Amino acid sequence: MDIEEKKGIDGYFSFMDEGQRSKDGESRMHIILLLVVLVVITISMGVYSTLLREKTMGDMEAFLESEGVSKAMLFDSIVTGTEKAINILANIESVVWNGEDISHERVHELKKSSSFSVVGFCDRNGNVFTSDNDEFQVENEEYFVNGIAGKTGYLLILDSKFTGENYLLSYAPIVSNGEVQGVIIGGYDGESMGNFLSGNYYGRPVREILATADGRVITCFGCKEKYKTLDELFASDRYANPKGNTVYEYTLPTASDTECFKAPTNAGFDFMKFSFCPVSGWIITEIIPDEINTRILSDSYSALAILQFICVASVASYMLVILLYERKKSKKLEKRNAISDNIISAIINLFTKVIEVDLKENTYRYITVKDSVDGLMPISGKYTDLVEHFGEMAFDNKAKRTVMIATSPVTIKHFHTEGSAYKSFEYHLAGEPSRWEKLFIIPLKKSLMNIDKVLLCAEDISFVKDQDERSRAALVEAYTNAEKANSAKSSFLANMSHDIRTPMNAIVGMTQIAESHLDDIERVKDCLRKISVSSGQLLDLINDVLDMSKIEADKSFLQEEVFEISELAEGLNIMAETQANAKKQHIDVLCSGIKHPRLIGDKGRIRQVMNNIISNSFKYTPEKGKIRITLSEKDIDRPGFIVLEFTVLDNGIGMSEEFMKKLFTPFSRATDDERLDHIQGTGLGMAITKNLVEMMNGTIRVNSVLNKGTSFDVTMVLKTADDVVVEKSGEGGNIREFKGKRCLLVEDNEINAEIATELIGMTHMAVEHVKDGKEALERMKKVEEGYYDVVFMDIQMPVMNGYEAAMAIRKLPGEYFRKLPIIALTANAFAEDVQAARNAGMNEHLAKPLEFERLIKVLNDWVIL
């Protein structure tokens, strides 16, 4: 073997040794790397264990912080909400009060309709009936004393002497006919309040205690033993060392002292937090017991040990993981590509066609197409041919120019200088129904100075365009209607100017004539009579305008009262005869099929509906014409209800078909009919009538023939009142003398005060006058019982209004002030104003202008001679 050969073999083994050494070095490096990784893992696990413990403590503190704030807000809302809730129950019972004490069954119903765990009723003698069927008698309990005095509030009762339980109670008086009839009590017992406290931390119950500011326990959730004070809690064995000494001293919090802390126990520590409730002043104590702390940390450490084992196993097999990772990475890349394809497909599906265009090569390629018209084009070809195709698809020459200019290569290349991300335009396509398309031009590839490739995406926007057209048409229609309404209102204002000035001219003119003929008594009487008639016409105009404004603002509502059909018919007969005599017209008033003589409804509104229709019939029926008015009753398939039908038939001038279409439109009048030039009206009467009828679930139908006559047929759904007892007033409107009686007139307007003083004085009653509610209240505090027999109270006054004054007078001590008749004398004359007066404790409502006959009736009803 020569030297060259030997060198070759030695070189071979030398190469093998170097390879082995290289592998050994790699193994050592792998072992060192593994040890380093294990050391890093061990240190990391130690650090992580410390951080985990600190994080667990921090989570507990954060939980208690947020839980304490939310529970404090909850209990403050419960405390404030009890007063609102009990006031609602009290208001309901005040409205439905029938003079008898509330039964156990009614108390149970009130509890079901409220969120309270306990509801009770306390009568004026101190007898309490609860929803738990308990009955007991109270005398000096705070809720009884304050409730009977007309006050509302809440209080906390600890260790009740009747049940031994803790309660959060709210109370409110039941007021009927100006008197407190009893007290409604509602609230939550300790168990219910404990349920509000319920909470958990990581699925484990947390102990929560509600206590007063001085540490008395109200209720507790999750406590195995009951404690009466927080001192008892911290004096328990849990927080004491073997010698019996308490190992923790606590300080009750204020609004700014709400930090968490650890309370040492014999086994470890409890996480604890005091939370202050700003409204009630109560303290909420939340405790995460040591058992939960230990369990959470134990679970965390177990998870940490498992994690450490996983990490070591992972290091031992890291090479395998790398290989698997590379393989998984490859599959993930494939999956990502598939997802990207799906996303692209979904985006493409939004469009009717997507086309890739190469401007540099003047070529196009359809990526997707859903339009049959586009299907006529080859899937690829010259882009200039595609532009021509777009032009042929356009609806007209204008659309063709728009499409061809926008898609031309010259136009698209300008996008580069403009810096636009994309361009879009809309164009009208040919076809029936007409179609619209929106084309997006999106640059794909840009060279130094040009755009080489773009994406054309077309979207069908026919539906959107159709909706836009419908919206535009709706706006045009709304604008037209608004113009018509404005025109009607302008006409109304012109008519109102005439209709208001007509009676005003009579009032002013007759006043001047009367002043110039003071010696001629007959002439003055005639002037006063005409002034009275004109004033009535002016008042009717004002009432119509106000009624319509209330109805349009949806603020008009109906009252319910018992009335006699016979009284309604008699009133209609009197009014009809009066108007018929003036024009020598023949009138028939008939009642037929009346099975229920008494009904429940808004008598004033029903009379208003009938008066409006009858007045129109008399207005538009010439002299010696005929008018028939019929009242009848019809049964309906609804127990306790009937249909009252009211029909008016005349042989008057009638209406045209055109005007009948807008008869019930506000401000509408047949101004083009010369026969109506001498007839006054606002154009509101029929609109008000129709709205009132519909509010009473009724219908109104009209038939009319020009120059032959008109018929109105009105139905109204009303309740029957067969079993309702109606209290009759003593002497109605008969004039009586009230000599020796005294009234207090509360009125800030001097002229109104002078008128009221004169009219009341005509009954020989003494009148004393004050200018506002505060003066009236001060006067009442100084007079002896029985000094005034009645009070006439205006509503809108400075310093203190009539509602406030009436409620303040009712709260004065003594039976006299609770029973003293208070009569609202006000220009607030709507039904809701009458109800507001009653809610304020007033007995009756007189609307201005004051009518003497109405005044006499009210005095007869309320003043005892």
C-alpha positions in Angstrom: 0.0 0.0 0.0 1.7 3.2 -1.0 1.6 6.4 0.9 -1.1 8.0 -1.2 -3.4 5.1 -0.5 -2.6 5.3 3.3 -3.3 8.9 3.3 -6.6 8.3 1.7 -7.6 5.7 4.4 -6.4 7.9 7.2 -8.2 10.8 5.7 -11.3 8.6 5.6 -11.2 7.7 9.3 -10.1 11.2 10.2 -13.3 12.3 8.5 -15.3 9.7 10.4 -13.8 10.9 13.7 -14.5 14.4 12.9 -18.1 13.5 12.1 -18.5 11.6 15.4 -17.0 14.5 17.3 -19.3 16.8 15.6 -22.3 14.6 16.6 -21.1 14.3 20.2 -20.7 18.1 20.3 -24.2 18.5 19.0 -25.4 16.0 21.7 -23.6 17.9 24.4 -25.0 21.1 23.2 -28.5 19.5 23.2 -28.0 18.3 26.8 -26.7 21.7 27.9 -29.6 23.4 26.1 -32.0 21.0 27.8 -30.6 21.7 31.2 -30.7 25.4 30.6 -34.3 25.1 29.5 -35.2 23.1 32.6 -33.5 25.6 34.8 -35.3 28.4 33.1 -38.6 26.5 33.4 -38.0 25.9 37.2 -37.1 29.5 37.8 -40.1 30.6 35.7 -42.4 28.3 37.6 -41.2 29.7 40.9 -41.7 33.3 39.7 -45.0 32.4 38.2 -46.2 30.8 41.4 -45.5 34.0 43.3 -47.2 36.1 40.6 -50.1 33.7 40.6 -50.6 34.0 44.3 -50.4 37.8 44.0 -52.8 37.8 41.1 -55.3 35.6 43.0 -55.1 38.1 45.9 -55.5 41.0 43.5 -58.5 39.3 41.8 -60.2 38.8 45.2 -59.6 42.4 46.1 -60.9 43.6 42.7 -64.0 41.3 43.0 -64.8 42.6 46.5 -64.3 46.2 45.3 -66.7 45.8 42.3 -69.1 43.7 44.2 -69.2 46.1 47.2 -69.9 49.1 44.9 -72.7 47.3 43.0 -74.3 46.0 46.2 -74.2 49.4 47.8 -75.8 51.0 44.7 -78.4 48.1 44.7 -79.4 48.7 48.3 -79.5 52.5 47.9 -81.7 52.0 44.8 -83.9 49.6 46.8 -84.2 52.1 49.7 -85.1 55.0 47.3 -87.3 52.8 45.2 -89.5 51.6 48.1 -90.9 55.1 48.5 -91.8 55.4 44.8 -93.3 51.9 44.7 -95.4 52.4 47.9 -96.6 55.8 46.5 -97.8 54.0 43.4 -99.8 51.5 45.5 -101.2 54.3 47.7 -102.2 56.4 44.6 -104.0 53.4 43.1 -105.9 52.7 46.4 -106.7 56.4 46.8 -108.4 56.4 43.4 -110.4 53.1 43.9 -111.2 53.8 47.6 -114.9 52.9 48.3 -115.1 53.9 52.0 -114.4 50.4 53.3 -111.2 49.0 54.9 -109.0 47.0 52.6 -109.5 43.2 53.0 -106.9 40.5 53.3 -107.6 39.4 49.8 -106.9 43.0 48.5 -103.6 43.1 50.5 -102.6 39.8 48.8 -103.4 41.3 45.4 -101.3 44.4 46.1 -98.4 42.1 47.1 -98.7 40.2 43.9 -98.7 43.4 41.8 -95.6 44.7 43.6 -92.0 43.6 44.2 -92.4 43.7 48.0 -92.0 40.6 50.1 -94.5 41.9 52.6 -97.5 44.3 52.2 -99.8 45.6 54.9 -102.7 48.0 55.4 -103.1 50.0 58.6 -106.5 51.6 59.2 -107.0 54.9 61.1 -107.5 52.9 64.4 -104.0 51.3 64.2 -105.3 47.9 63.1 -102.7 46.2 60.8 -103.5 43.5 58.2 -100.6 41.9 56.4 -100.1 39.8 53.3 -98.9 37.0 55.6 -102.4 36.9 57.2 -101.0 38.5 60.4 -103.2 41.0 62.3 -102.0 43.2 65.1 -102.6 46.7 66.6 -100.2 49.6 66.7 -100.3 53.0 68.4 -97.0 54.8 68.4 -95.2 53.0 65.5 -93.4 55.6 63.3 -95.0 54.4 60.1 -98.5 54.6 61.6 -98.0 58.1 63.1 -96.4 59.6 60.0 -98.7 57.8 57.5 -101.9 59.0 59.3 -100.4 62.5 59.2 -100.2 62.3 55.4 -96.4 61.7 55.2 -94.5 59.2 53.1 -91.2 57.6 54.0 -89.3 54.5 54.9 -87.7 53.1 58.0 -85.7 50.1 59.2 -87.2 47.9 61.9 -84.8 45.5 63.7 -86.1 42.6 65.8 -89.8 43.4 65.3 -91.8 43.1 68.5 -94.6 41.4 66.5 -92.6 38.9 64.5 -89.0 39.1 65.8 -87.8 39.7 62.2 -85.9 42.6 60.6 -87.7 44.7 58.0 -87.1 47.6 55.6 -90.6 49.2 55.4 -92.0 52.1 53.3 -95.3 53.7 54.0 -97.7 56.1 52.3 -101.2 57.4 53.1 -104.4 56.5 51.3 -106.2 59.8 50.7 -109.8 59.9 49.6 -112.2 62.9 49.7 -109.4 65.0 51.2 -109.0 62.6 54.2 -106.3 60.0 55.1 -108.2 56.7 55.2 -105.3 54.5 56.1 -101.7 53.7 55.5 -100.3 51.3 52.9 -97.1 49.5 54.2 -94.7 47.6 51.9 -91.2 46.4 52.3 -88.7 43.5 52.5 -88.1 41.1 55.4 -84.6 39.9 56.3 -84.7 36.8 54.1 -85.7 38.9 51.0 -82.9 41.4 51.7 -80.5 38.5 52.1 -81.5 37.2 48.7 -80.5 40.6 47.2 -77.0 40.1 48.8 -76.4 36.7 47.2 -73.2 36.4 45.3 -70.4 34.0 44.5 -66.8 34.0 43.5 -65.6 31.5 40.9 -68.8 29.5 41.6 -68.4 29.4 45.4 -70.8 31.3 47.7 -69.4 34.5 49.3 -70.6 35.5 52.8 -72.3 38.9 52.7 -73.7 40.9 55.7 -75.9 44.0 55.7 -75.6 46.2 58.8 -76.4 49.6 60.1 -73.8 52.4 60.5 -73.4 51.4 64.2 -72.8 47.7 63.4 -76.2 46.2 64.0 -76.8 43.3 61.6 -79.8 43.6 59.3 -79.5 40.4 57.3 -76.8 37.9 56.2 -76.3 35.7 53.2 -74.2 32.5 53.5 -73.8 32.8 57.3 -74.1 29.5 59.2 -74.8 31.3 62.5 -76.9 34.4 63.1 -75.2 37.5 64.5 -77.0 40.6 65.8 -73.9 42.8 65.6 -70.6 42.9 63.7 -69.0 42.8 67.2 -70.5 39.3 67.7 -69.1 38.2 64.3 -65.5 39.3 65.1 -65.8 38.0 68.7 -66.6 34.5 67.4 -64.2 31.6 67.6 -63.2 32.0 64.0 -61.5 35.3 64.6 -60.1 34.5 68.2 -56.9 32.9 69.3 -56.9 29.9 71.8 -56.9 32.3 74.8 -60.2 33.8 73.6 -58.8 37.2 72.6 -60.1 38.8 69.4 -57.2 38.9 66.9 -58.7 41.6 64.7 -59.9 45.1 65.4 -62.1 46.7 62.8 -63.3 50.2 62.1 -66.6 50.8 60.3 -66.2 52.7 57.1 -67.4 56.1 55.9 -68.0 57.2 52.3 -64.2 57.4 51.7 -63.1 54.4 53.7 -63.8 51.3 51.5 -60.5 49.5 51.2 -60.1 45.7 51.2 -58.2 43.9 54.0 -57.3 40.5 55.3 -58.9 39.3 58.6 -56.8 36.7 60.4 -58.6 33.5 61.4 -57.4 30.5 63.4 -56.8 28.6 60.1 -55.5 31.4 57.9 -57.3 34.5 56.8 -60.5 35.8 55.2 -60.6 38.4 52.5 -63.0 41.1 53.7 -64.3 44.5 52.6 -66.7 47.1 54.1 -68.8 49.1 51.6 -70.6 52.2 52.6 -74.1 52.9 51.2 -74.3 56.8 50.8 -78.1 57.0 50.7 -79.1 54.7 53.5 -75.9 54.9 55.5 -75.7 51.1 55.8 -72.6 48.9 55.7 -72.2 45.9 53.4 -69.6 43.4 54.6 -68.3 40.9 52.0 -66.2 38.0 53.1 -64.4 35.5 50.9 -63.7 32.7 53.5 -60.4 31.1 54.0 -61.8 27.9 52.7 -62.3 29.5 49.3 -58.9 31.2 49.3 -57.2 27.9 50.1 -59.2 26.0 47.5 -58.5 28.6 44.8 -54.7 28.6 45.5 -54.7 24.8 45.7 -56.4 24.5 42.3 -54.0 27.1 40.9 -50.9 25.2 42.2 -52.3 21.9 40.9 -52.7 23.5 37.5 -49.1 24.9 37.9 -47.7 21.4 38.6 -49.5 20.0 35.5 -48.1 22.9 33.5 -44.6 22.2 34.7 -44.8 18.6 33.8 -46.1 19.5 30.3 -43.3 22.0 29.9 -40.6 19.3 30.8 -42.2 16.8 28.5 -42.3 19.4 25.8 -38.6 20.1 26.1 -37.7 16.4 26.0 -39.5 16.1 22.8 -38.9 19.5 21.3 -37.3 18.1 18.1 -40.4 16.1 17.4 -42.5 19.1 18.1 -40.5 21.2 15.6 -41.1 18.5 13.0 -44.8 18.4 13.8 -44.9 22.1 13.9 -43.4 22.4 10.4 -45.9 19.9 9.1 -48.8 21.7 10.9 -47.5 25.0 9.6 -47.7 23.7 6.1 -51.3 22.4 6.6 -52.3 25.7 8.3 -50.9 27.6 5.3 -53.0 25.4 3.0 -56.1 26.0 5.2 -55.4 29.8 5.3 -55.3 29.8 1.5 -58.5 27.9 1.4 -60.1 30.4 3.8 -58.8 33.2 1.7 -60.3 31.6 -1.4 -63.7 31.3 0.5 -63.5 35.0 1.5 -62.7 36.0 -2.0 -65.6 33.9 -3.3 -68.0 35.4 -0.8 -66.9 38.9 -1.8 -67.3 38.1 -5.4 -70.8 36.7 -4.8 -71.8 40.2 -3.7 -71.4 41.4 -7.3 -73.3 40.5 -10.5 -69.9 40.4 -12.4 -66.2 40.7 -11.6 -63.8 41.4 -14.4 -60.0 41.5 -14.4 -58.6 44.1 -16.9 -55.0 44.5 -18.2 -54.8 48.0 -19.5 -51.3 47.5 -20.7 -52.2 44.5 -22.9 -55.8 45.8 -23.6 -57.3 42.5 -22.4 -60.1 41.5 -20.0 -61.1 38.2 -18.3 -64.4 37.5 -16.5 -63.8 36.1 -13.0 -67.5 35.7 -12.4 -70.7 36.7 -14.2 -74.4 36.4 -13.1 -76.0 38.6 -15.8 -77.4 36.9 -18.9 -76.6 40.0 -21.0 -72.9 39.8 -20.0 -73.1 36.1 -20.8 -73.2 37.0 -24.5 -69.6 38.3 -24.3 -66.6 35.9 -24.6 -65.1 35.1 -21.2 -61.9 37.0 -22.3 -60.9 39.2 -25.1 -60.0 42.8 -25.9 -60.9 45.4 -23.3 -62.0 48.0 -26.0 -64.7 45.5 -27.1 -65.9 45.2 -23.5 -66.2 49.0 -23.2 -68.3 49.0 -26.4 -70.5 46.2 -24.8 -71.0 48.3 -21.7 -72.2 51.2 -23.9 -74.7 49.0 -25.7 -76.2 47.9 -22.3 -77.0 51.5 -21.3 -80.6 52.7 -21.1 -80.1 55.8 -23.2 -77.5 58.0 -24.9 -76.8 59.8 -21.6 -76.1 56.6 -19.7 -74.0 55.3 -22.7 -71.7 58.3 -22.6 -71.4 58.0 -18.8 -70.3 54.3 -19.0 -67.9 54.6 -21.9 -66.1 57.7 -20.6 -65.8 56.2 -17.0 -64.5 52.8 -18.3 -62.1 54.2 -21.0 -58.4 53.4 -20.4 -57.6 57.1 -20.5 -60.0 57.9 -17.6 -58.8 54.9 -15.5 -55.2 55.9 -15.8 -56.0 59.3 -14.3 -56.7 57.5 -11.0 -53.0 57.3 -10.5 -52.5 61.1 -10.3 -55.7 61.5 -8.2 -54.5 58.9 -5.6 -57.9 57.3 -5.3 -58.3 53.8 -3.8 -61.2 53.1 -6.1 -63.8 54.8 -8.3 -67.5 54.1 -8.7 -70.4 55.3 -10.8 -74.0 54.4 -11.4 -75.8 54.0 -14.7 -79.2 53.0 -15.9 -79.5 49.7 -17.8 -81.9 48.9 -20.6 -84.7 46.4 -19.7 -88.2 46.1 -18.2 -88.5 46.8 -15.3 -85.7 49.4 -15.6 -82.5 48.3 -13.9 -79.6 50.2 -12.3 -76.0 49.1 -11.8 -73.1 50.4 -9.8 -69.6 49.8 -11.2 -66.5 49.8 -9.0 -63.1 50.3 -10.6 -60.4 49.1 -8.3 -56.7 49.4 -9.2 -54.7 46.2 -8.9 -51.2 47.0 -10.3 -49.5 50.3 -10.7 -46.4 51.0 -12.7 -44.3 54.2 -12.3 -46.7 56.6 -14.0 -49.8 54.4 -14.9 -52.3 51.9 -13.7 -51.7 48.6 -15.5 -54.4 46.4 -14.0 -57.8 47.0 -12.5 -60.8 45.0 -11.2 -64.3 45.9 -12.5 -67.0 44.9 -10.0 -70.7 45.5 -10.8 -73.5 45.6 -8.2 -77.2 45.5 -9.0 -78.7 48.5 -7.2 -82.2 48.4 -8.8 -83.9 47.8 -5.4 -82.0 50.7 -3.7 -82.9 53.0 -6.6 -86.5 51.9 -6.3 -86.5 52.6 -2.6 -85.0 56.0 -3.2 -87.7 56.8 -5.7 -90.4 55.7 -3.3 -88.8 57.8 -0.5 -88.6 60.8 -2.8 -92.3 60.3 -3.8 -93.2 60.0 -0.1 -91.3 63.3 0.6 -93.1 65.0 -2.2 -96.4 63.8 -0.9 -95.5 64.8 2.6 -94.5 68.3 1.3 -97.7 68.6 -0.6 -99.7 67.6 2.5 -97.8 70.1 4.6 -98.5 72.8 2.0 -102.2 71.9 2.2 -102.1 71.9 6.0 -100.4 75.3 6.0 -102.9 76.6 3.5 -105.8 75.3 5.7 -104.3 76.9 8.8 -103.8 80.2 6.9 -107.4 80.1 5.9 -108.3 79.2 9.5 -106.4 82.2 10.8 -108.2 84.4 8.4 -111.6 82.9 9.4 -110.7 83.1 13.1 -109.8 86.8 12.7 -113.2 87.4 11.3 -115.1 85.0 13.7 -113.3 86.5 16.8 -113.7 90.1 15.7 -117.5 89.6 15.0 -118.5 88.8 18.7 -115.7 91.2 19.9 -117.2 94.0 17.8 -120.6 93.3 19.3 -119.2 93.3 22.9 -117.2 96.5 22.4 -120.0 98.2 20.4 -122.8 97.2 22.8 -120.6 98.3 25.8 -120.3 101.8 24.2 -124.0 102.0 23.4 -124.9 100.9 27.0 -122.5 103.6 28.4 -124.2 106.2 26.3 -127.8 105.2 27.3 -127.4 104.6 31.0 -130.7 106.3 31.7 -132.5 103.9 29.3 -132.8 100.7 31.3 -134.4 98.7 28.5 -131.7 99.7 26.1 -129.0 98.8 28.6 -130.7 95.4 29.3 -130.8 94.7 25.5 -127.1 95.6 25.2 -126.2 93.3 28.1 -128.1 90.5 26.6 -126.4 90.8 23.3 -123.0 91.1 25.1 -123.8 87.9 26.9 -124.7 86.1 23.7 -121.5 87.4 21.9 -119.4 86.4 24.9 -120.8 82.9 24.7 -119.9 82.8 20.9 -116.4 84.0 21.7 -116.0 81.4 24.5 -117.2 78.6 22.1 -114.5 79.7 19.6 -111.8 79.6 22.2 -112.9 76.2 23.5 -112.9 74.8 20.0 -109.4 75.9 19.3 -108.1 74.7 22.7 -109.9 71.4 22.3 -108.3 70.8 18.9 -104.9 71.7 20.2 -105.3 69.2 23.0 -106.5 66.5 20.7 -103.6 67.1 18.2 -101.1 67.0 21.1 -102.7 63.7 22.3 -103.3 65.3 25.7 -107.1 65.0 25.8 -108.7 62.3 27.9 -112.2 61.3 29.0 -113.8 61.3 32.5 -116.1 58.6 33.8 -119.2 59.5 35.6 -122.7 58.2 36.0 -125.4 60.1 34.1 -129.1 59.7 33.3 -130.2 59.3 29.7 -133.4 61.2 30.6 -131.3 64.2 31.7 -129.3 64.1 28.5 -132.4 63.9 26.4 -134.0 66.7 28.3 -131.0 68.9 27.8 -131.0 68.1 24.1 -134.7 69.0 23.9 -134.3 72.3 25.6 -131.3 73.3 23.5 -133.1 72.1 20.3 -136.3 74.0 21.1 -134.4 77.2 21.8 -132.5 77.1 18.5 -135.6 75.9 16.5 -137.8 78.7 17.8 -135.3 81.3 16.6 -135.7 80.1 13.0 -139.3 78.7 13.3 -138.0 75.3 12.5 -139.9 72.0 13.2 -138.1 69.6 15.5 -138.7 66.1 16.8 -136.7 64.6 19.7 -137.3 60.8 20.1 -135.9 58.2 22.5 -136.4 54.5 21.6 -135.3 51.2 22.9 -133.6 52.6 26.1 -133.1 49.6 28.4 -130.4 51.1 30.6 -131.5 54.5 31.8 -128.2 55.1 33.6 -124.8 54.9 31.9 -121.1 55.6 32.7 -119.1 58.0 30.5 -117.9 61.5 30.0 -121.3 63.3 30.0 -119.7 66.6 29.0 -118.0 65.2 26.0 -121.1 63.3 24.9 -123.1 66.5 25.2 -120.4 68.3 23.2 -120.6 65.8 20.4 -124.4 66.0 20.2 -124.4 69.9 20.5 -121.9 70.2 17.7 -124.0 68.1 15.3 -127.3 69.6 16.3 -126.0 73.2 16.1 -124.7 72.5 12.6 -128.0 71.1 11.6 -129.8 74.2 12.8 -127.2 76.4 11.1 -127.5 74.9 7.7 -131.3 74.2 7.7 -133.3 77.2 6.5 -136.3 78.7 8.3 -139.4 76.4 8.7 -137.1 73.4 8.0 -137.5 70.0 9.6 -135.0 68.3 12.0 -135.3 65.0 13.7 -133.1 63.9 16.6 -133.2 60.3 17.8 -131.5 58.6 20.8 -131.6 54.8 20.9 -129.7 51.9 22.5 -128.3 48.7 20.9 -126.9 45.6 22.6 -123.4 44.3 21.9 -121.6 41.1 22.7 -119.8 42.6 25.7 -121.2 42.2 29.2 -121.7 45.6 31.0 -121.5 47.7 27.8 -124.1 49.0 25.3 -124.0 51.1 22.1 -125.7 54.5 22.4 -126.8 55.6 18.9 -127.5 59.3 18.2 -129.0 60.3 14.9 -129.8 63.8 13.4 -131.7 64.1 10.2 -132.5 67.4 8.5 -133.8 68.8 5.1 -131.2 71.6 5.0 -128.8 72.8 2.3 -126.8 69.5 2.3 -123.1 69.1 1.3 -121.3 68.4 -2.0 -119.4 65.1 -2.4 -116.1 67.0 -2.6 -116.6 68.8 0.7 -117.8 65.6 2.5 -114.3 64.1 1.8 -112.7 66.8 4.0 -115.6 67.4 6.4 -113.6 66.0 9.4 -110.3 67.7 8.4 -109.3 70.5 10.9 -109.8 74.1 9.7 -111.9 73.0 6.7 -114.9 75.1 5.6 -116.9 75.2 2.3 -115.6 78.7 1.5 -116.6 78.5 -2.1 -120.4 78.2 -1.2 -122.0 81.6 -1.2 -124.9 80.2 0.9 -122.5 80.0 3.9 -121.2 83.6 3.8 -123.5 84.6 6.7 -122.8 81.5 8.8 -120.0 81.6 11.4 -117.6 78.7 12.1 -114.0 77.8 12.8 -113.9 74.6 10.7 -113.0 72.7 13.9 -116.3 71.4 15.2 -116.6 68.3 13.1 -112.9 67.4 13.5 -113.3 67.7 17.3 -116.5 65.7 17.1 -114.9 62.8 15.2 -111.9 62.6 17.5 -114.1 62.5 20.6 -116.4 59.8 19.1 -113.3 57.7 18.3 -112.0 58.2 21.8 -115.2 56.6 23.0 -114.7 53.6 20.7 -117.5 54.9 18.5 -118.2 55.7 14.9 -119.6 58.7 13.0 -121.2 58.4 9.5 -122.6 61.1 7.4 -124.8 61.1 4.3 -125.8 64.2 2.4 -127.4 65.3 -0.8 -126.9 68.9 -2.0 -130.0 71.1 -1.5 -131.9 68.1 0.0 -130.5 67.5 3.5 -128.0 65.7 5.7 -128.0 62.8 8.2 -125.5 62.1 10.9 -125.4 58.7 12.6 -123.1 58.5 15.7 -122.5 55.4 17.9 -120.6 55.4 21.2 -119.7 52.4 23.4 -120.6 53.1 27.0 -120.7 51.2 30.3 -124.0 50.5 32.0 -124.6 51.7 35.6 -127.5 49.7 36.8 -125.9 48.8 40.1 -124.2 52.1 40.8 -125.6 54.4 43.5 -125.8 58.0 42.4 -125.6 60.7 45.1 -128.1 63.4 44.3 -127.3 67.0 45.2 -129.7 68.7 47.6 -131.3 71.7 45.9 -129.6 71.9 42.5 -129.4 75.4 41.2 -132.2 77.0 43.2 -131.2 80.3 44.6 -130.8 80.3 48.3 -129.5 83.0 50.6 -126.3 82.3 52.6 -126.5 85.2 55.1 -124.2 84.6 58.0 -121.9 82.4 55.9 -118.3 83.4 55.1 -116.0 82.4 52.3 -112.3 83.0 51.5 -111.6 84.0 47.9 -108.0 83.3 46.8 -107.5 85.2 43.5 -104.5 87.2 42.2 -106.3 89.1 39.4 -108.0 92.2 40.7 -110.8 92.2 38.0 -111.5 88.5 38.4 -111.6 89.0 42.2 -114.0 91.9 41.8 -116.3 89.8 39.6 -116.2 86.8 41.9 -116.8 89.0 45.0 -119.8 90.6 43.3 -121.4 87.3 42.2 -120.8 85.5 45.5 -122.0 88.6 47.4 -125.3 88.3 45.5 -126.0 85.2 47.7 -125.6 87.4 50.8 -122.4 85.5 51.8 -119.5 87.4 53.3 -116.4 87.4 51.1 -112.8 87.9 52.3 -110.1 88.1 49.6 -106.3 87.2 49.6 -104.0 87.4 46.6 -102.1 84.1 46.5 -101.9 80.6 48.0 -99.3 81.5 50.6 -101.5 84.3 52.0 -104.5 81.9 52.1 -102.4 79.3 54.1 -101.2 81.9 56.6 -104.8 83.2 57.0 -106.0 79.6 57.7 -103.3 79.1 60.4 -104.7 82.1 62.3 -108.5 81.6 62.1 -110.4 79.4 64.5 -112.2 76.3 63.4 -115.5 77.0 61.6 -114.6 80.6 60.7 -114.8 79.9 56.9 -117.6 77.8 55.4 -116.0 77.5 52.0 -112.8 78.5 50.1 -112.8 79.5 46.4 -109.2 78.8 45.1 -107.6 80.1 41.9 -104.9 77.8 40.4 -102.3 79.9 38.6 -101.0 82.3 41.2 -97.6 83.7 42.1 -95.7 82.6 45.3 -97.8 79.5 45.8 -100.3 78.1 43.3 -103.8 76.7 44.1 -102.8 73.0 44.1 -100.0 73.6 46.6 -102.2 75.8 48.8 -105.0 73.2 48.9 -102.6 70.4 49.8 -101.0 72.5 52.5 -104.4 73.4 54.0 -105.4 69.8 54.1 -102.3 69.0 56.1 -103.1 71.5 58.8 -104.0 69.8 62.1 -107.7 69.3 62.9 -110.8 67.7 61.4 -112.0 71.1 60.2 -109.2 71.6 57.6 -109.8 68.1 56.3 -113.5 68.7 55.7 -113.5 72.4 54.8 -115.0 72.6 51.2 -112.3 73.9 48.8 -113.7 74.9 45.3 -111.3 75.4 42.4 -112.2 78.6 40.6 -109.9 78.7 37.5 -109.6 79.2 33.8 -108.0 75.7 33.6 -111.2 74.1 32.3 -110.1 70.8 30.8 -111.0 67.3 32.1 -107.4 66.8 33.3 -107.5 70.1 35.2 -110.7 68.8 37.0 -108.8 65.6 38.0 -105.7 67.6 39.1 -107.9 69.7 41.4 -109.4 66.5 42.9 -105.9 65.0 43.3 -104.8 68.2 45.2 -107.7 67.6 47.7 -110.3 70.1 46.3 -114.0 69.2 46.4 -115.3 70.8 43.3 -114.2 72.6 40.1 -115.7 75.9 38.7 -114.4 77.1 35.3 -114.0 80.7 34.4 -115.9 82.7 33.2 -118.0 82.1 36.4 -121.7 81.4 35.8 -124.1 82.4 38.5 -126.3 79.4 38.2 -123.4 77.0 38.4 -122.1 79.0 41.5 -125.5 78.6 43.2 -125.5 74.8 42.6 -122.0 74.4 44.0 -122.9 76.4 47.1 -126.1 74.3 47.6 -124.0 71.1 47.4 -121.2 72.1 49.8 -122.4 74.8 52.2 -124.6 73.7 55.0 -127.2 76.3 56.1 
